Amino acid sequence: MPLIQTLPTEVIHLIAAGEVIDSLAAVVRELAENAIDAKATRLAISIWTDTLSLQVSDNGCGMDLADLKQAATPHTTSKIHDKQDLQQIDSLGFRGEALHSLAQLADLQICSRKHTDNAGWQVRYDHAGNLLGEPKNVAIALGTVVTVDRLFATLPSRLQVLPAIAQQVRKIQILIHQMAIANPQITWQVSLDDREWIAIWAGRNVRDILPQIISAIQFTDLATGSEIISEIVTESSSSLQAANSLSDQSAQYKTRTNSLDSHRQTSTAQIEVTLGLPDRLSRRRPEWVKIVVNGRMVTFPEMEQIVLSAFSHTLPRHRYPVCIVHLHIPPDRVDWNRHPAKNEVYLQNLSDWQAQVSKLISQVLHAPETDREVGNSAGARTLLRLAEGQKRYLTHSPTSEPSMRSVKALAQVHNTYILAEHAAGMWLIEQHVAHERVLFEEIEQQWQIVAIAPPIVLDRISPEGVERLQALEIEIEPFGDNLWVVRSLPAILVGQTDCAAILLELSQQPEPQGARATAACRSAIRNGTSMDLLEMQNLLDRWQQTRNPHTCPHGRPICLSLEESDLARFFRRNWIIGKN
């Protein structure tokens, strides 16, 4: 057996470099993060796949000659200085490994100019990260240009195992999209093999970015919301308590968090959410549930599950939301040393952040949308398409203005739809799904089980189905060979004529919430049922009080909105007699 021995320094550095930089995408990631840390608002990236080379230009703060001389030496950085800084990292990069790794694996050149200098400097590095030749004065704009030529030229074994170029290009595309979403204030211009490839223009928030990435998404498909959590105080035990104070559609929260010592400090955090409105936008897979922490998109299953739960019973079955959550958290409450790639984190008081995210998503789903423009229509079908595709996503909550709360039932259409008038136009509400939403939320607040006589006998029910009914607190027990007797029911089902069939349906729901949605659906008023004006008005009043009035628990839309301005356009009320 060979003796244990210390590796040569150059081998140690080459191994480390191969871990930090494992692909073209990793080069883009590291250089783009450096540019973002330098406060850049524009990044221009050029990629050449035939030579595995690229160039990243930014308009950040730049570097002077002294910084350039040290930039590629191992473990040098301007972002942390001692071990205490590891507990409050406020930058994307901090380990001082990227540029040294690139020098190890490729030919590295950097040009940079600070705003205080009249000209910039161009330097090249050898494979140890030291200067190669003398620095040169160059005329460049403010910022930095990093050129990486012949990646993995010093590690030819890596070239043999790299994925196909198409796969690498796709990985870069995904990475740039993620970084653009995490940093919407930045403009990205990317060329591939001397052809324009990706262009993403800076925006105010993710709502401006997503339509540039996914062509099927329209600006009006999205809604945004934010919460500011202020006066975070550090004391002796761990808690997070928030008090509401709404202002300009953003809630100001006073939050108390505690650490192991008695030191007290104040800081500010913010949660931002951009989501697709459930009746307009959903996906077949949950790939567009994204979590961003302090400007970096991370893999965060604990938070992603909270997002999915917040959308439960607002989307159709087997559909998933589009939802981007940005957490702007004080650096001392985030631990980035969970994964070498920095794509996973630990958060202090995770359950409290989860609760705040869930609450904010609920607020955004319930908030009115009032910033759309109304399009033209040329016929009745066009008007309906306009109402469906561009309708304001709202049912006014009890806190809305009194004039907007006044919804008057006018008539029943085909014993299925309720025609209602409100201050801005009229709504067409499907009575069954509106009642289903009302009952579901009532059941969620109070799931009441009552004894029944005579009991109900069931057959054809699996052992798993029995366990699911028992989980719903329904009393069920064996009654013979493959027979079961049910001695209690959810109160909402008492009096239903097909209770046995409903119970079997409940037993097939894997989650209690799904079972409650089924109970609400089977108990709601049926389409085809005649209602008088008083009954219709009562249903509308109850429906408007719900937390999620836009869809039924299974994701179907409840209301079609015809705005008064749409109707005016259709009937051409803005025409002047005698004019075309």
C-alpha positions as CSV (number, residue, x, y, z in Angstrom):
1,M,0.0,0.0,0.0
2,P,1.5,3.4,-0.9
3,L,2.5,5.7,1.9
4,I,0.3,8.7,2.8
5,Q,2.0,11.9,1.6
6,T,1.3,15.6,1.2
7,L,0.2,16.6,-2.3
8,P,2.2,19.3,-4.2
9,T,0.7,22.7,-4.0
10,E,0.0,22.9,-7.8
11,V,-1.9,19.6,-7.7
12,I,-4.0,20.8,-4.7
13,H,-4.9,24.0,-6.6
14,L,-5.7,22.1,-9.8
15,I,-8.0,19.7,-7.9
16,A,-9.7,22.7,-6.3
17,A,-10.0,24.5,-9.6
18,G,-11.7,21.5,-11.2
19,E,-14.3,21.5,-8.4
20,V,-15.1,25.2,-8.6
21,I,-15.1,25.4,-12.5
22,D,-16.6,22.2,-13.9
23,S,-18.2,23.7,-17.1
24,L,-18.7,26.7,-19.3
25,A,-21.8,27.5,-17.2
26,A,-19.7,27.6,-14.0
27,V,-17.5,30.2,-15.6
28,V,-20.5,32.3,-16.6
29,R,-21.9,32.0,-13.0
30,E,-18.7,33.0,-11.2
31,L,-17.9,36.0,-13.5
32,A,-21.5,37.2,-13.5
33,E,-21.7,37.0,-9.7
34,N,-18.5,39.1,-9.5
35,A,-20.0,41.7,-11.8
36,I,-23.2,41.8,-9.7
37,D,-21.2,42.2,-6.6
38,A,-19.5,45.1,-8.3
39,K,-22.9,46.8,-8.7
40,A,-23.1,46.3,-12.4
41,T,-26.4,47.1,-14.1
42,R,-25.4,45.7,-17.6
43,L,-23.6,42.5,-18.5
44,A,-22.5,41.6,-22.0
45,I,-21.4,38.0,-22.4
46,S,-19.8,36.5,-25.5
47,I,-19.4,32.7,-25.7
48,W,-17.4,30.7,-28.3
49,T,-18.2,27.0,-28.1
50,D,-15.5,25.8,-30.6
51,T,-12.7,26.9,-28.3
52,L,-14.5,26.8,-25.0
53,S,-13.8,30.6,-24.6
54,L,-15.9,33.4,-23.3
55,Q,-15.8,37.1,-22.3
56,V,-17.9,38.9,-19.7
57,S,-18.1,42.7,-19.7
58,D,-19.8,44.8,-17.0
59,N,-20.2,48.4,-16.0
60,G,-19.5,47.8,-12.4
61,C,-17.1,49.7,-10.1
62,G,-14.0,48.2,-11.6
63,M,-10.6,47.5,-10.1
64,D,-7.4,49.4,-9.8
65,L,-3.9,48.0,-10.7
66,A,-3.2,46.9,-7.1
67,D,-6.4,44.8,-7.0
68,L,-5.7,43.4,-10.5
69,K,-2.3,42.2,-9.4
70,Q,-3.8,40.1,-6.6
71,A,-7.1,39.2,-8.2
72,A,-6.1,35.7,-9.4
73,T,-3.9,34.6,-6.5
74,P,-5.5,31.8,-4.4
75,H,-8.0,32.8,-1.7
76,T,-7.9,36.5,-2.2
77,T,-11.1,38.5,-2.0
78,S,-12.4,41.9,-1.1
79,K,-15.6,40.6,0.3
80,I,-14.6,39.0,3.6
81,H,-11.7,39.5,5.9
82,D,-12.0,37.2,9.0
83,K,-14.1,34.4,10.3
84,Q,-16.7,36.7,11.7
85,D,-17.5,37.9,8.2
86,L,-18.6,34.3,7.3
87,Q,-21.6,34.9,9.6
88,Q,-22.8,37.9,7.7
89,I,-22.1,37.4,4.0
90,D,-23.7,40.1,1.9
91,S,-22.2,39.3,-1.5
92,L,-22.7,36.5,-4.0
93,G,-19.0,35.6,-4.1
94,F,-16.8,35.4,-1.0
95,R,-14.4,32.5,-1.2
96,G,-11.8,34.0,-3.5
97,E,-11.5,30.9,-5.6
98,A,-13.1,31.7,-9.0
99,L,-10.4,33.8,-10.7
100,H,-7.6,31.7,-9.4
101,S,-9.4,28.5,-10.6
102,L,-9.8,30.1,-14.1
103,A,-6.2,31.0,-14.2
104,Q,-5.4,27.3,-13.4
105,L,-7.6,26.0,-16.1
106,A,-7.5,28.5,-19.0
107,D,-5.7,31.6,-20.3
108,L,-7.0,34.5,-18.3
109,Q,-7.0,38.2,-19.1
110,I,-8.7,41.1,-17.2
111,C,-9.2,44.7,-18.3
112,S,-10.7,47.1,-15.7
113,R,-11.1,50.7,-14.9
114,K,-12.4,52.4,-11.8
115,H,-14.4,55.6,-12.0
116,T,-11.6,57.5,-10.3
117,D,-9.1,56.6,-13.1
118,N,-8.7,58.3,-16.5
119,A,-7.7,55.0,-18.2
120,G,-7.9,51.3,-17.4
121,W,-5.4,48.5,-17.0
122,Q,-5.0,45.2,-18.9
123,V,-3.3,42.3,-17.2
124,R,-2.7,38.6,-18.1
125,Y,-2.1,35.8,-15.6
126,D,-0.1,32.6,-15.7
127,H,-1.5,29.3,-14.5
128,A,-0.4,30.1,-10.9
129,G,-2.5,33.3,-10.9
130,N,0.5,35.6,-11.1
131,L,1.0,38.4,-13.5
132,L,2.2,37.4,-17.0
133,G,4.2,40.2,-18.4
134,E,3.8,43.9,-17.6
135,P,0.3,45.5,-17.1
136,K,-0.8,47.8,-20.0
137,N,-2.7,51.0,-20.0
138,V,-5.9,50.7,-22.1
139,A,-8.8,53.0,-23.0
140,I,-11.9,51.2,-21.8
141,A,-15.3,52.3,-20.3
142,L,-15.9,52.1,-16.6
143,G,-16.1,48.5,-15.4
144,T,-14.4,45.2,-16.1
145,V,-13.8,42.9,-19.0
146,V,-12.8,39.3,-18.2
147,T,-11.6,37.0,-21.1
148,V,-11.2,33.3,-20.6
149,D,-9.6,31.4,-23.5
150,R,-9.3,27.6,-24.0
151,L,-11.0,26.4,-20.9
152,F,-9.6,23.1,-19.5
153,A,-6.5,23.4,-21.7
154,T,-4.5,22.4,-18.6
155,L,-6.9,19.7,-17.6
156,P,-7.5,17.7,-20.8
157,S,-9.2,14.8,-19.0
158,R,-12.1,17.1,-18.2
159,L,-12.6,17.8,-21.9
160,Q,-13.2,14.0,-22.5
161,V,-16.2,14.0,-20.1
162,L,-17.9,17.3,-20.7
163,P,-21.5,17.1,-21.9
164,A,-22.4,17.8,-25.5
165,I,-22.2,21.4,-26.5
166,A,-26.0,21.6,-26.8
167,Q,-26.4,20.5,-23.2
168,Q,-23.8,23.0,-22.1
169,V,-25.5,25.8,-24.0
170,R,-28.9,24.9,-22.5
171,K,-27.3,24.9,-19.0
172,I,-26.0,28.4,-19.6
173,Q,-29.4,29.6,-20.8
174,I,-31.1,28.3,-17.7
175,L,-28.4,29.9,-15.5
176,I,-28.8,33.3,-17.1
177,H,-32.5,33.2,-16.8
178,Q,-32.2,32.3,-13.1
179,M,-29.7,35.1,-12.5
180,A,-31.9,37.6,-14.4
181,I,-34.9,36.6,-12.2
182,A,-32.8,36.9,-9.1
183,N,-31.5,40.3,-10.2
184,P,-34.2,42.1,-12.3
185,Q,-32.3,45.4,-12.1
186,I,-29.7,44.1,-14.6
187,T,-29.7,44.1,-18.4
188,W,-28.3,41.0,-20.0
189,Q,-26.9,40.8,-23.6
190,V,-25.5,37.4,-24.6
191,S,-24.0,36.3,-27.9
192,L,-23.3,32.7,-28.9
193,D,-20.6,32.0,-31.5
194,D,-20.9,35.6,-32.7
195,R,-24.7,35.6,-33.0
196,E,-27.1,37.4,-30.8
197,W,-28.7,34.9,-28.4
198,I,-30.3,36.2,-25.3
199,A,-31.4,39.8,-24.5
200,I,-33.1,40.5,-21.2
201,W,-33.8,44.2,-20.4
202,A,-33.8,45.4,-16.8
203,G,-37.1,45.9,-15.0
204,R,-38.5,47.1,-11.8
205,N,-39.2,43.6,-10.6
206,V,-39.6,40.0,-11.7
207,R,-43.0,40.9,-13.3
208,D,-41.0,42.7,-16.0
209,I,-38.6,39.9,-16.5
210,L,-40.7,36.7,-16.8
211,P,-42.5,37.7,-20.0
212,Q,-39.1,38.1,-21.6
213,I,-38.1,34.6,-20.6
214,I,-41.3,32.7,-21.2
215,S,-43.1,34.0,-24.3
216,A,-46.4,32.5,-23.3
217,I,-46.6,34.7,-20.2
218,Q,-48.2,38.1,-20.4
219,F,-47.6,40.9,-18.0
220,T,-51.2,40.9,-17.0
221,D,-51.0,37.2,-16.1
222,L,-48.8,38.1,-13.1
223,A,-49.3,39.8,-9.8
224,T,-46.8,41.1,-7.2
225,G,-46.7,41.8,-3.5
226,S,-44.1,42.6,-0.8
227,E,-43.8,42.8,2.9
228,I,-41.2,44.8,4.8
229,I,-40.2,43.3,8.1
230,S,-38.5,46.0,10.2
231,E,-37.0,46.5,13.6
232,I,-35.6,43.0,13.9
233,V,-34.4,42.8,17.5
234,T,-31.9,40.2,18.7
235,E,-32.3,38.9,22.2
236,S,-32.2,35.6,24.2
237,S,-34.7,33.1,22.7
238,S,-35.8,32.3,19.1
239,S,-39.1,33.8,17.8
240,L,-40.5,35.9,15.0
241,Q,-43.6,37.9,15.6
242,A,-45.0,40.3,13.1
243,A,-47.5,43.1,13.5
244,N,-49.4,44.4,10.5
245,S,-49.4,48.0,9.4
246,L,-50.5,48.2,5.7
247,S,-49.1,51.1,3.6
248,D,-49.1,51.5,-0.2
249,Q,-49.9,47.9,-0.8
250,S,-46.9,46.8,1.3
251,A,-47.3,45.6,4.9
252,Q,-44.8,47.0,7.4
253,Y,-44.0,44.4,10.0
254,K,-42.4,44.8,13.3
255,T,-40.4,41.6,13.9
256,R,-38.6,40.2,16.9
257,T,-35.9,37.6,16.5
258,N,-33.6,36.4,19.2
259,S,-30.1,34.8,19.4
260,L,-28.2,33.1,22.2
261,D,-26.8,36.2,23.7
262,S,-28.4,39.4,25.0
263,H,-27.0,41.7,22.3
264,R,-29.7,43.8,20.7
265,Q,-29.6,45.1,17.1
266,T,-32.1,46.3,14.5
267,S,-32.2,45.5,10.8
268,T,-34.7,45.2,7.9
269,A,-35.9,42.3,5.8
270,Q,-38.2,42.2,2.9
271,I,-40.2,39.4,1.2
272,E,-41.3,39.9,-2.5
273,V,-43.6,37.6,-4.4
274,T,-44.4,37.5,-8.1
275,L,-47.0,34.9,-9.0
276,G,-49.1,33.8,-11.9
277,L,-52.8,34.3,-11.4
278,P,-54.3,30.8,-11.0
279,D,-57.1,31.2,-13.5
280,R,-54.7,32.5,-16.2
281,L,-51.4,30.8,-15.7
282,S,-50.2,27.4,-14.5
283,R,-47.6,24.7,-15.5
284,R,-47.5,21.0,-16.0
285,R,-44.5,20.7,-13.7
286,P,-43.4,22.7,-10.6
287,E,-40.3,24.0,-12.4
288,W,-41.3,27.6,-12.0
289,V,-41.6,27.7,-8.3
290,K,-38.4,29.5,-7.5
291,I,-36.8,30.8,-4.3
292,V,-34.3,33.7,-4.3
293,V,-32.3,34.5,-1.2
294,N,-30.4,37.8,-1.2
295,G,-29.9,37.9,-5.0
296,R,-29.1,34.2,-5.6
297,M,-31.6,31.5,-6.7
298,V,-31.3,28.5,-4.4
299,T,-32.7,25.0,-4.1
300,F,-35.0,25.2,-1.1
301,P,-37.4,22.3,-0.8
302,E,-38.7,23.5,2.6
303,M,-39.8,26.8,1.1
304,E,-41.0,25.4,-2.2
305,Q,-43.4,23.1,-0.5
306,I,-44.9,26.1,1.4
307,V,-45.5,27.8,-1.9
308,L,-47.2,24.8,-3.4
309,S,-49.4,24.5,-0.3
310,A,-50.4,28.1,-0.6
311,F,-51.7,27.4,-4.1
312,S,-53.5,24.2,-3.1
313,H,-57.1,24.2,-4.3
314,T,-56.7,27.2,-6.5
315,L,-55.3,25.3,-9.5
316,P,-56.6,22.4,-11.5
317,R,-55.5,19.0,-10.6
318,H,-51.9,18.1,-11.7
319,R,-51.2,21.8,-12.5
320,Y,-48.5,23.8,-10.7
321,P,-48.1,27.6,-10.1
322,V,-45.6,30.1,-11.4
323,C,-44.3,31.8,-8.3
324,I,-41.0,33.6,-7.6
325,V,-40.2,34.4,-4.0
326,H,-37.5,36.8,-3.2
327,L,-36.2,36.9,0.4
328,H,-34.1,39.9,1.3
329,I,-32.8,38.8,4.7
330,P,-30.1,40.3,7.0
331,P,-26.9,38.5,6.2
332,D,-26.4,37.3,9.8
333,R,-29.5,35.2,9.5
334,V,-28.3,33.3,6.4
335,D,-25.7,30.5,6.4
336,W,-24.3,30.0,2.9
337,N,-21.9,27.2,3.9
338,R,-24.5,24.5,3.3
339,H,-23.3,23.5,-0.2
340,P,-20.0,24.1,-2.1
341,A,-21.9,25.6,-5.1
342,K,-23.8,28.0,-2.7
343,N,-27.1,26.9,-4.1
344,E,-28.5,25.8,-0.7
345,V,-28.8,27.8,2.5
346,Y,-29.8,27.5,6.1
347,L,-32.1,30.2,7.5
348,Q,-32.6,31.1,11.1
349,N,-36.2,30.8,12.2
350,L,-37.2,29.0,9.0
351,S,-40.7,28.3,10.1
352,D,-41.4,32.0,10.6
353,W,-40.2,32.9,7.1
354,Q,-42.4,30.1,5.8
355,A,-45.4,31.5,7.6
356,Q,-44.7,35.0,6.2
357,V,-44.3,33.7,2.6
358,S,-47.6,31.7,2.9
359,K,-49.4,34.8,4.2
360,L,-48.1,37.1,1.5
361,I,-49.1,34.7,-1.3
362,S,-52.6,34.6,0.1
363,Q,-52.7,38.4,0.2
364,V,-51.5,38.7,-3.4
365,L,-54.0,36.1,-4.6
366,H,-56.8,38.1,-3.0
367,A,-55.7,41.6,-4.0
368,P,-57.5,43.5,-6.9
369,E,-55.7,44.1,-10.1
370,T,-56.4,47.6,-11.5
371,D,-53.5,48.5,-13.8
372,R,-54.6,46.9,-17.1
373,E,-55.6,48.5,-20.3
374,V,-58.8,47.3,-22.0
375,G,-58.6,46.2,-25.6
376,N,-61.0,46.6,-28.5
377,S,-63.7,44.1,-29.5
378,A,-65.4,43.5,-32.8
379,G,-68.3,41.2,-31.8
380,A,-69.9,39.3,-28.9
381,R,-67.4,36.5,-29.0
382,T,-64.5,38.9,-29.1
383,L,-66.0,40.7,-26.1
384,L,-66.2,37.4,-24.1
385,R,-62.7,36.5,-25.1
386,L,-61.6,39.9,-23.9
387,A,-63.4,39.5,-20.6
388,E,-61.9,36.0,-20.1
389,G,-58.4,36.9,-21.2
390,Q,-58.0,40.4,-19.8
391,K,-60.5,40.4,-16.9
392,R,-59.5,42.2,-13.8
393,Y,-58.5,39.5,-11.4
394,L,-60.7,40.5,-8.4
395,T,-63.6,39.9,-6.2
396,H,-63.6,42.7,-3.7
397,S,-62.9,41.8,-0.2
398,P,-64.9,43.1,2.9
399,T,-62.2,45.8,3.2
400,S,-62.9,47.3,-0.2
401,E,-64.5,50.6,-0.7
402,P,-68.3,50.5,0.0
403,S,-69.2,51.4,-3.6
404,M,-67.2,48.5,-4.9
405,R,-68.7,46.1,-2.3
406,S,-72.2,46.6,-3.7
407,V,-72.8,43.6,-5.9
408,K,-76.5,43.2,-7.0
409,A,-77.9,39.9,-8.3
410,L,-80.0,40.6,-11.4
411,A,-81.0,37.3,-12.9
412,Q,-80.2,33.6,-13.2
413,V,-79.1,32.4,-16.7
414,H,-80.0,28.8,-17.7
415,N,-80.4,28.0,-14.0
416,T,-76.6,27.9,-13.9
417,Y,-75.1,31.4,-13.9
418,I,-75.9,34.4,-11.8
419,L,-75.8,37.8,-13.6
420,A,-74.7,40.5,-11.1
421,E,-74.1,44.2,-11.4
422,H,-71.4,46.2,-9.7
423,A,-70.0,49.7,-9.9
424,A,-67.4,48.9,-12.6
425,G,-69.5,46.6,-14.8
426,M,-71.1,43.2,-14.4
427,W,-70.1,39.6,-13.5
428,L,-71.3,36.3,-14.6
429,I,-70.8,33.8,-11.7
430,E,-71.3,30.0,-12.0
431,Q,-73.4,29.2,-9.0
432,H,-72.1,25.7,-8.3
433,V,-68.4,26.6,-8.1
434,A,-69.1,29.8,-6.1
435,H,-71.0,27.8,-3.6
436,E,-68.3,25.2,-3.6
437,R,-65.7,27.8,-2.7
438,V,-67.9,29.1,0.2
439,L,-68.5,25.7,1.6
440,F,-64.9,24.6,1.3
441,E,-63.6,27.6,3.3
442,E,-66.3,27.1,5.9
443,I,-65.3,23.4,6.2
444,E,-61.6,24.4,6.5
445,Q,-62.5,26.6,9.4
446,Q,-64.7,24.1,11.2
447,W,-64.7,20.4,10.2
448,Q,-67.6,19.0,12.2
449,I,-68.4,15.3,12.5
450,V,-71.9,14.2,13.7
451,A,-73.3,10.8,14.5
452,I,-75.9,9.3,12.1
453,A,-78.7,6.8,12.4
454,P,-79.1,4.4,10.7
455,P,-75.4,3.9,9.8
456,I,-74.2,3.5,6.2
457,V,-72.8,0.2,5.0
458,L,-69.9,0.3,2.5
459,D,-68.2,-2.3,0.4
460,R,-65.5,-2.2,-2.2
461,I,-63.3,0.0,0.0
462,S,-59.6,-0.6,0.4
463,P,-57.6,-0.7,3.7
464,E,-56.0,2.6,2.7
465,G,-59.4,4.1,2.1
466,V,-60.5,3.1,5.6
467,E,-57.4,4.8,7.1
468,R,-58.2,8.0,5.1
469,L,-61.8,8.1,6.4
470,Q,-60.5,7.5,10.0
471,A,-58.0,10.4,9.4
472,L,-61.0,12.6,8.7
473,E,-62.4,11.6,12.2
474,I,-65.2,9.5,10.6
475,E,-66.2,6.6,12.7
476,I,-65.9,3.4,10.6
477,E,-65.6,-0.2,11.7
478,P,-65.7,-3.8,10.2
479,F,-69.1,-5.2,9.5
480,G,-68.4,-8.5,7.9
481,D,-66.5,-9.9,5.0
482,N,-65.3,-6.9,2.9
483,L,-68.1,-4.8,4.6
484,W,-67.7,-1.7,6.7
485,V,-70.2,0.4,8.7
486,V,-70.0,4.1,9.0
487,R,-71.6,5.6,12.1
488,S,-70.7,9.3,11.6
489,L,-70.5,11.8,8.8
490,P,-69.2,15.3,8.2
491,A,-72.1,17.6,9.1
492,I,-72.2,19.1,5.6
493,L,-73.1,15.7,4.1
494,V,-76.0,14.9,6.4
495,G,-79.1,14.7,4.3
496,Q,-77.4,13.9,1.0
497,T,-79.1,11.0,-0.9
498,D,-75.8,9.5,-2.2
499,C,-73.7,9.4,1.0
500,A,-72.3,6.0,0.3
501,A,-70.9,7.1,-3.1
502,I,-69.6,10.3,-1.5
503,L,-67.8,8.4,1.3
504,L,-66.2,6.1,-1.3
505,E,-65.0,9.2,-3.2
506,L,-63.6,10.7,0.1
507,S,-61.7,7.5,0.8
508,Q,-59.9,7.9,-2.5
509,Q,-58.5,11.3,-1.7
510,P,-54.8,11.0,-0.5
511,E,-54.9,14.2,1.5
512,P,-57.5,15.5,4.0
513,Q,-57.7,18.8,2.2
514,G,-58.7,17.0,-1.0
515,A,-61.4,15.1,0.9
516,R,-62.8,18.4,2.3
517,A,-62.8,19.9,-1.2
518,T,-64.7,16.8,-2.4
519,A,-67.2,17.2,0.4
520,A,-67.8,20.8,-0.5
521,C,-68.2,20.0,-4.2
522,R,-70.8,17.2,-3.5
523,S,-72.7,19.5,-1.1
524,A,-72.8,22.6,-3.3
525,I,-75.9,23.7,-5.1
526,R,-76.2,22.0,-8.5
527,N,-76.2,23.7,-11.8
528,G,-79.7,23.5,-13.2
529,T,-81.2,24.4,-9.8
530,S,-83.5,27.4,-9.9
531,M,-82.8,30.2,-7.4
532,D,-84.7,33.4,-6.5
533,L,-83.1,36.8,-6.2
534,L,-82.8,36.6,-2.5
535,E,-81.0,33.2,-2.7
536,M,-78.7,34.5,-5.4
537,Q,-77.8,37.6,-3.4
538,N,-77.1,35.6,-0.3
539,L,-74.7,33.4,-2.2
540,L,-72.9,36.4,-3.7
541,D,-72.5,38.0,-0.3
542,R,-71.1,34.8,1.1
543,W,-68.8,34.3,-1.9
544,Q,-67.3,37.8,-1.6
545,Q,-66.2,37.0,2.0
546,T,-64.0,34.1,0.9
547,R,-60.3,34.3,1.1
548,N,-59.7,32.9,-2.5
549,P,-62.8,33.9,-4.5
550,H,-61.3,33.4,-7.9
551,T,-61.3,29.7,-8.3
552,C,-63.1,26.7,-6.8
553,P,-61.0,24.3,-4.7
554,H,-60.3,22.2,-7.8
555,G,-59.0,25.2,-9.8
556,R,-62.0,26.1,-12.0
557,P,-62.7,29.8,-12.5
558,I,-65.7,31.2,-10.7
559,C,-66.4,34.6,-12.3
560,L,-66.3,36.1,-15.8
561,S,-66.0,39.9,-15.6
562,L,-67.4,42.3,-18.2
563,E,-66.1,45.7,-17.3
564,E,-68.2,48.8,-18.2
565,S,-65.4,50.2,-20.3
566,D,-65.4,47.0,-22.4
567,L,-69.1,47.3,-22.9
568,A,-68.7,51.0,-23.9
569,R,-66.2,50.0,-26.5
570,F,-68.3,47.2,-27.9
571,F,-71.4,49.4,-28.2
572,R,-69.2,52.3,-29.5
573,R,-70.5,54.7,-27.0
574,N,-67.5,56.9,-27.5
575,W,-68.4,57.6,-31.2
576,I,-69.5,61.1,-32.2
577,I,-72.6,61.2,-34.4
578,G,-71.7,62.2,-37.9
579,K,-68.1,61.1,-37.6
580,N,-66.5,57.8,-38.7
